[in-house]
Amino acid sequence: MWYWLFKYVLVGPALRLLGRPDIEGLDQVPRTGPVIIAANHLAFIDSLYLCLVLPRRVTFLAKQEYFTGTGLRGRCQRWFYTVSGQVPVDRTGGSAAADALAAATRILESGGIWAIHPEGTRSPDGRIYRGRTGTLRVALATGAPLIPVAISGTDHVNPRGKRLMRFGKVRISFGAPRYYLPVEADARAVARTATDELMRELATRTGRHYVDHYAATFRG
């Protein structure tokens, strides 16, 4: 219930007013069955806009810390992520990556939409950075269609380091579904190559420069 209240009443109308989203290719997203949404990451509100424009319910994997915060802000954050149905994942342990992939697989096996930003963190400067391979590893293992999504303009509406949002123009373009067959030999290499192809496509479609380094470790 809360997910739809946020979308249509509490948060969604403000997002539409601020970003006036221009949506392209939404008909590429299957109306039923498992789907992986893989989008570039410019701002915190990227995930909110994906939930806003997709007619089906969308589930993200959220850091465990979002569910364990203290104080007023921590309690509000915990409540929001819990009632909106997001899935907590511990990223600190040695098995964290495997646990996250297992959680994503469960979402897809239940016929849901799993959305992820393969870069793993927001772009520090608007460019498209190297993607983590987890997205493609799940796609290869489950056979779920992967939809590449190019997002632009959210970094103007929600500038990095700024508390207040601004009016702007958000554009979200959904690409054609990609289908991957399970592989046994060189699975990691296949996932790496497919991830690089995905991120380069997103860079081309957004008109942004591609950087072959992880955003979390980039220093130059």
C-alpha positions in Angstrom: 0.0 0.0 0.0 2.7 2.5 1.0 4.6 2.0 -2.3 1.6 3.2 -4.3 0.9 6.0 -1.9 4.5 7.3 -2.3 4.2 6.9 -6.0 0.9 8.6 -6.6 0.3 10.9 -3.6 3.2 11.6 -1.3 6.3 11.7 -3.6 5.4 11.1 -7.2 3.5 14.4 -7.9 6.5 16.5 -6.6 8.9 14.5 -8.8 6.8 15.1 -11.8 6.6 18.8 -11.1 10.4 19.1 -10.5 11.7 17.0 -13.4 8.8 16.9 -15.9 10.0 13.5 -17.0 10.2 12.7 -20.7 9.9 8.9 -21.1 10.9 6.9 -24.2 10.6 3.2 -24.9 8.5 2.2 -21.9 6.7 -0.3 -24.1 10.0 -2.3 -24.2 9.4 -3.4 -20.5 7.4 -6.7 -20.3 4.1 -6.3 -18.6 4.5 -9.5 -16.6 7.3 -11.8 -15.5 10.8 -11.2 -14.2 12.7 -8.2 -15.5 16.1 -6.6 -14.7 16.3 -2.8 -15.0 19.9 -1.7 -15.4 20.4 2.1 -15.4 23.2 4.6 -15.1 23.4 6.5 -11.8 23.6 10.3 -11.6 21.7 11.2 -8.5 20.0 9.8 -5.4 16.6 10.4 -7.1 17.3 8.1 -10.0 15.7 5.2 -8.2 12.7 7.3 -7.3 12.1 8.3 -11.0 12.4 4.7 -12.1 9.7 3.7 -9.6 7.6 6.7 -10.8 7.6 6.0 -14.5 7.4 2.1 -14.4 3.8 0.9 -14.1 4.9 -2.2 -12.3 6.3 -2.3 -8.8 10.1 -2.1 -8.7 12.4 -3.5 -6.0 15.9 -2.4 -5.3 18.5 -3.9 -3.0 19.3 -1.3 -0.3 22.3 -1.2 2.0 21.6 -2.8 5.4 22.6 0.5 7.0 19.4 2.1 5.7 17.4 -0.3 7.9 19.5 0.1 11.1 19.9 3.9 11.5 19.3 5.6 14.8 17.9 9.0 15.7 15.0 10.7 14.0 16.6 10.6 10.5 17.6 6.9 10.9 14.1 5.9 12.0 12.5 7.8 9.2 14.9 6.2 6.7 14.3 2.7 8.1 10.5 3.2 7.9 10.6 4.5 4.3 12.7 1.6 3.0 10.7 -1.0 4.9 7.2 0.1 4.0 8.2 0.7 0.3 9.3 -3.0 0.1 13.0 -2.6 -0.6 15.3 -5.5 0.3 18.1 -5.0 2.8 21.5 -6.4 1.9 24.7 -6.6 4.0 27.6 -5.4 1.9 30.3 -5.8 4.5 30.8 -9.5 5.0 32.8 -11.9 2.9 29.6 -13.4 1.5 28.0 -10.1 0.8 28.2 -10.3 -3.0 26.7 -13.8 -3.0 23.9 -12.8 -0.7 23.0 -9.8 -2.8 22.9 -11.9 -6.0 20.8 -14.5 -4.2 18.4 -11.7 -3.1 18.1 -10.4 -6.6 17.5 -13.9 -7.9 14.6 -14.4 -5.5 13.0 -11.2 -6.7 13.1 -12.4 -10.3 12.0 -15.9 -9.4 8.9 -14.4 -7.9 8.2 -12.7 -11.2 9.2 -9.2 -10.0 11.2 -6.3 -11.4 14.7 -5.9 -10.0 16.3 -2.6 -10.6 20.0 -1.8 -10.2 22.6 0.8 -11.0 25.6 -1.4 -12.2 28.1 1.4 -11.5 27.4 0.7 -7.8 27.5 4.3 -6.8 26.6 7.8 -8.2 28.8 9.2 -10.9 31.1 11.8 -9.3 31.0 14.0 -12.4 28.2 12.9 -14.7 30.2 10.5 -16.8 29.4 6.8 -17.2 31.7 4.6 -15.2 32.6 0.9 -15.4 29.9 -1.4 -14.2 30.0 -4.2 -11.6 29.4 -7.6 -13.1 26.7 -8.7 -10.6 23.9 -7.5 -12.8 25.0 -9.7 -15.8 25.8 -12.6 -13.5 22.1 -12.6 -12.4 20.9 -12.2 -15.9 23.0 -15.1 -17.1 21.9 -17.3 -14.2 18.2 -16.6 -14.4 17.5 -15.9 -18.1 15.5 -12.8 -17.1 15.4 -10.1 -19.8 17.6 -7.1 -19.0 16.4 -3.6 -20.0 19.2 -1.0 -20.4 17.9 2.4 -19.1 19.6 5.7 -19.9 18.9 8.5 -17.4 19.7 12.2 -17.9 18.9 15.3 -16.0 18.5 14.0 -12.5 21.9 15.4 -11.6 20.5 18.9 -12.3 17.3 18.3 -10.4 19.2 16.8 -7.4 22.7 18.2 -7.6 25.4 16.3 -5.8 26.2 17.9 -2.4 23.1 20.2 -2.4 20.2 19.8 0.0 17.6 21.5 -2.1 16.3 20.2 -5.4 15.9 22.3 -8.5 13.5 22.4 -11.4 14.9 20.6 -14.5 14.2 18.2 -17.2 14.6 14.4 -16.6 14.8 12.1 -19.6 14.5 8.3 -19.2 15.0 6.0 -22.2 14.3 2.3 -22.0 16.2 0.1 -24.5 15.2 -3.2 -26.1 15.3 -6.2 -23.8 18.5 -8.2 -23.8 18.4 -12.0 -23.3 21.3 -14.0 -22.1 21.7 -17.8 -22.1 23.3 -19.5 -19.2 27.0 -20.3 -19.7 29.2 -22.8 -17.8 32.7 -22.0 -19.2 34.3 -18.6 -18.6 31.1 -17.3 -17.0 33.0 -14.4 -15.3 34.6 -13.4 -18.5 31.3 -13.4 -20.3 29.7 -11.3 -17.6 32.6 -8.8 -17.7 32.4 -8.4 -21.5 28.6 -8.1 -21.4 28.8 -5.5 -18.6 31.3 -3.4 -20.5 29.0 -3.5 -23.6 26.0 -2.4 -21.5 27.8 0.5 -19.9 29.2 1.7 -23.2 25.7 1.6 -24.7 24.4 3.7 -21.8 27.2 6.2 -22.4 26.3 6.4 -26.1 22.6 6.8 -25.5 23.1 9.5 -22.8 25.8 11.4 -24.8 28.2 11.1 -21.9 31.8 10.1 -21.9 32.6 6.5 -20.7 35.3 6.0 -18.1 36.8 2.5 -17.8 37.3 2.8 -14.1 35.0 2.1 -11.2 33.3 5.3 -9.9 34.0 4.4 -6.3 37.7 4.3 -6.8 38.1 7.1 -9.4 40.5 9.9 -8.2 41.2 11.9 -11.4 
